Amino acid sequence: MTKKRYGLDIGTYSIKLFDQKSSKVWTTKNVIAVKDKTEVVAVGDKAYEMYEKTSSDIQFVFPMESGIITHFRTMQYLLNQLVGEKAPFTKGAEYLLAVPTDVTEVEKRAFYDLVSLSAAKARTIRIADRSIADAIGCNIDIWRTDGVVIANFGGGTTELTLLSYGGIVLNRLLQTGGDYFDLALISFVRRHHDLLIGRHSAERLRMQISLSDTEDEKEGIYVSGRNISLGIPQKRVIPMASLREFIKELLEEAVQGIVNMISRTSADIRQGILKNGIYLTGGLAKTIGLSTYIEERTSISVKISEHPQHAVAIGLQAMMLEKEYKDLTYAMLNEDYRWLH
C-alpha cells in the first residue's frame, strides 16, 4: 500500500500542503474569522475574502507573524480544517515540515507541535530548512553547486540564504514581506494622495507596480478609496514613477542584505555565485521588473523560479521521494528539543 506523505509549508499569510498521492499542492490563506471572539465564521480563503468587509463584531486572526507562530491554538485549528478538507487525515501518515532557518529552536519546535498535537496522528514528523527546500524546488543541484543565493520574498518575511555544496553558509530572515509593502502603500497613498485604501486594494496596487525604468513615466495606476478630507468614495490615478521609487526604497534592506551576505563569503563561494546567480522565490518574486532591478544593483544574474510561490512545496516533494535528500531532514527529541539526523 502506498504511504501517505504530506509536505507542509506554513507561511505568514498562506499555507501550502503537498499531497504525494495526488501530486497536488493545496494553498489557502492563513487567517480565521471569529464572531464575538467565540464563534468561528470562516477560515482560510473564505475568511480572507471577508477581511475588511464585515461588521466590527467579526475579528480576523492571522496566527503567524514574521514567519513564526504567535497564536498556536488558532493555527492548529486552521491547519486541521485545511488538511481535513483537502487531504483527509490518515492515521500513520508521514509529514515533512518546512521551517525558517533563522528562528530559535523553540520557535521551530512550535511547527513540529502543530502536527504532533493535531488530529493527524502522524507516524513520523520531520523538519526541513525552508531555504534548502526552496533551492531544490528551483531545480538547483544543491550537492554540486559551489555558490548560489536564494531570496524568498514571502507574504510576511524575506528570507535570504547563501548555499554551497548542500549546506547553508549564511541565512537571514528580514521582516519585510508582502504585508510590510502593503501597509507602507496604504500610508503612502494616504499621505500623498489624501486617499484611504484597505489591505486588499493595497495588495492589488502592489501587484501592478513595475520597477522597470523603461515604463512610460506618465503612466499611472487607478486606485479607489475614500477621500479623507471629503469623506466620499473616490478614484485617483497615482503616477507609476512615484510608486516605483517608493517600492525601491522598501526593497533597499533586502538588496543590501544580499550584497552584504555575498561580501562576507570566501572568494571561491563568491565566484560560484557569480556563475550560478541569484534565485527569486515567493509571491513577491513576480513583482514586475524585480529580477532586473536586483540584477542591476548586484551585478549578478537573477533568475525567477518557474513556480515561485510553490518552490518550497515542490522542494518538499523531492525531499520526501528521493533518498539523496534524507540527511537534510530532521526529527526532534521530545524531552530536550534537540535535533536528530
N, C-alpha and C positions, 0 to 999 in steps of 0.2 A: 504493500500500500504506500502511495506517495506521501511523504512527510508534509505536514502543514508548516509552512515557513512564511514569516512576515517580517518586512523591514519597515521601521518607523523613523521618520524624520519629523520631529516635533519642533516647529519654528515658532517665533513670537506671534505671528499672525496667520499661520496656516499649518495644517497637519497633513503629512503625506504618508500614505500606507501602501507598501508594495505587497501584493499577494502573489506568491510564487505560483500557485496553482492556476490562477487566471492570467498571470503575467501582466496584470494591470496595476497602475498607480492611482489610488483614490486620493483626492485632495478636498479639503474643506477648511473653512476659516476657523481660526482658533478663538472663538468667542461664544458666550452663552448669554441669553436674555432671561432676566428674572423679574417677576412681578411682585412688588411689596416685599422683596428680599426673601421670599419663601417659595413661590410657585415658578417653576421653570416653564417659560413660554416657548422658547426656541433655542436651538443650538446650531453651531456651525454656519453654513452659508445662509440658512434661513434667518438666523439671528443677525448676521451682518447686513442682510438686506433691510432689516428693520431699524438698524442703527441710525440715530438722529432723526427718525421719522415717527416716533411714538410719543405717548404721553409720559409725564415725569414719574409715574408710578412704576415704570419699567426701567430697570437698570441693566447695563451691559458690562459684563465682566470679561476682561481679557486675562486669562490665568497665567500668562507669561509676560515677563518684562525684560528687555535687553538680553534675551537668549536664555534666561533662567526661569524656573517655575516659582511663582510668587503666591499662587492660590492652588495648593496641592489638591484639595478635595474637588474643586471645580474642574481642574484639569483632568482628574481621574474620571469624573462623571462624563465629561465631554468625550474623552478617549473611549470609554465604554460604549457610548452611544454610536460613535463612528465605527469602531471595529465590529460591534454587534450588528450594525446595519449593513456595512459593506462586505464584511468577511466574518460571518457568524462564528462566535467563539468555539473552538475545538479543543477539548482537553488534550494536553500533551503537545501543543504546537511549539515551534521554536521561533524566538524573536531576536532580531538584531536591531539595536537602537543606535542612532547617530546622535552624538553629543558634542557640544563645542569643546575645543581643546583648552582654551584659555579661561576656564572656570575652576572653582575649587572642587576637591574630591567629594565633599558633602553635597555640592550642587549637582555633580554627576550622579551621585547616589539617588537623588530625587527622581531622575529619569528612570533608573532601574526600578525603584519602588512603584512607579506608576503602573508598571506591568505586573510586577511580582505580587502586589497587593490588590490587583484588579480581579475581575471575573474571568480573566483569560486562562487562569490555571496553567500557565506556561510550563512546558517541560524543561526548557533551557532559555536563559536570557543572556545575551552577550552584548557588549558595548563596542562601538567603533568610533574613532575620531571622525567628526563630520568632514574635516578637511581632507582626510585620506579617502573617504567615500566620494567626496566631491571630485577629487583628481581622477579616481577610477571611472567615475561617471562621465568624465570628459574624454574618456578613451586614452588616457595617458598611461604609458608603460612605466609605472612608478618604480619598478625594480631597476630599470636601465636608464632612467632619466637623471642626469647629473645635476640638474638645477631647473626649477620651474616655480612660478608664483601663481597661486590660486587666490583670486579675490572674489569672495562671495558677498554680493550686495543683496542682503535679505530684507525682510519686512521690518525687523526690529534692530538688527545689527549688521555690521560689515565685518566679515572675518577674513583676515589676511594671513596667508600661510606660505612659507617657503619650504619646498620639499626637495630632497636629494636622495637618490638611491633607496626609496621606500621609507625614508624616515623624515620626521618633521624637524627642520632645522630651527625655524623661528615661527611664532604664531602670535597674532594679536587680534583681540576682539574689540571693535570700535562700536560705540553707542550711536551710530549714525546709519540707520536703515531707512526704509521707506516711510515709516511713521515719523521719523525726525524730519524728513524732507516735507511731508505733508503738513505737519504743524507749522513749519517755517514758512511754507507757502501761504497758509491761512493768515499768518501775521503779516507777511509781505503785502498781500492783496489788501488787507485791512489798512495797513499803514500808508501805502502809496496810492490806493485807489478808492478808499472810503467804502469798501465793499466787504460784507461779511459772508464768508462761504463756509461750508461744512467739510468734514473729512472726505466724504465721497466726491465732492466737487474738486477738492484739492488733489485727490488721487487721479481723477480724470485729467486735471490740468497738468500734473507732473508727467503723465504718460504721453502728452502731446508736445512737450518741450524738446526742442532739438539743440544739441550742443555744437552742432556744426556751424562754423562761421560763414560757410558758403550760402547759408539760407538767406533769403531776402530780408534785409534789415527792417523793412517796412511791414513785414508780416507780423500778424498778431494772433492771439487766441481769444475766442469769445468765452466769457465766464459769467455765469448767472449767480446772483446772490441777493443780499438785502442791503440797500443803501443805508449806511449807518446814520447819516445826517437827516435823511428824509423818512426813513423807516419803511420804505416801499421796495418791492422786488425790482431788480434792475439787471440789465445785461451790459457788460462792458468789454471792450477789446483791450487786452494787455499786450504791449509790444513784445515780440519774441526776443529782441535784443536784451531787454531788461531782465526777462526771465532767465535767459541763457547765462548772463553774468551772475545772477543770484545763485543758480544751481551750481555753477563752477565754484563759487565761494563755499558752498556747503560741501563740495567734494574735496576741498583742499586737505582736510585731515586724512582722508583715505589715500589721496595721491602722495602726500608727504610720508604717510605710513609705508607705502610701497617703496618709495625712494630710500627711506632710512633703513628699511629692512634689508634691501639689497646691498646698501653700503656697509652693513655690519657683517657681511659674509666674506668668506675667503675668495681669493682671486679665481680659483678653479670653479667654485659654485657660480660666481658672477658670470664667468664665461659660459657656463651651462645655461643660465637664464637668458643671456643674450642670444643664444642659439635656439632655445625652446620657447621663450617668451612668457607672457602673462595670460592666464585664462580667466575669463569673467563668467561667473555663475550667479544664480539668484534672480529674483524677479526684476530687480533694477538693472540687470545686465542688458536688458532690452531697451534701455534709455537711448533714444536716437542720438548717435554721434559719440556715445560714451567711450567706446573702444578706440576711436580715432583720437579723442581728447587725451586719454591716458597714454596712448602711444606717443603723441606729441610731447607730453610732459615728461615722459620717462625715457624716450628714445629707444624703446624696446617694443618689439612686435606684440600685438594684443589680439587674442582670439576669443570669440564668444562661444561658449559651449553650445552644441547642437540643440540640447534641451536644457537651457539654463535653470529653469525652475524645478526640474526633476533630476538634475545631475546627481544629487546626493542619493535619492531613491534608486536611481539606476546603478550607482556605485554599490549600494547595499545589496542589490540583486546579485551583482557579480561576486561580492564577498560571501554571500550565502551559498552560492552554487559552485564556486571554483576553489579548490583546496589550497591553491597557492597563496590565498589571502587569509587563511585561517589564523595564522600567527599575528595578524594585525587586529584581531578581535579579542575581547577580554571578558572575563566573568568577575564577579565581586564576591568576596567573603563576607557573609552577613555579620560575623562577630566583630570585625575590626575595620571594615570598609576598605581593605586593601585590594589591589588589582591582582588578578591571576592571568598568566599567559595560558 
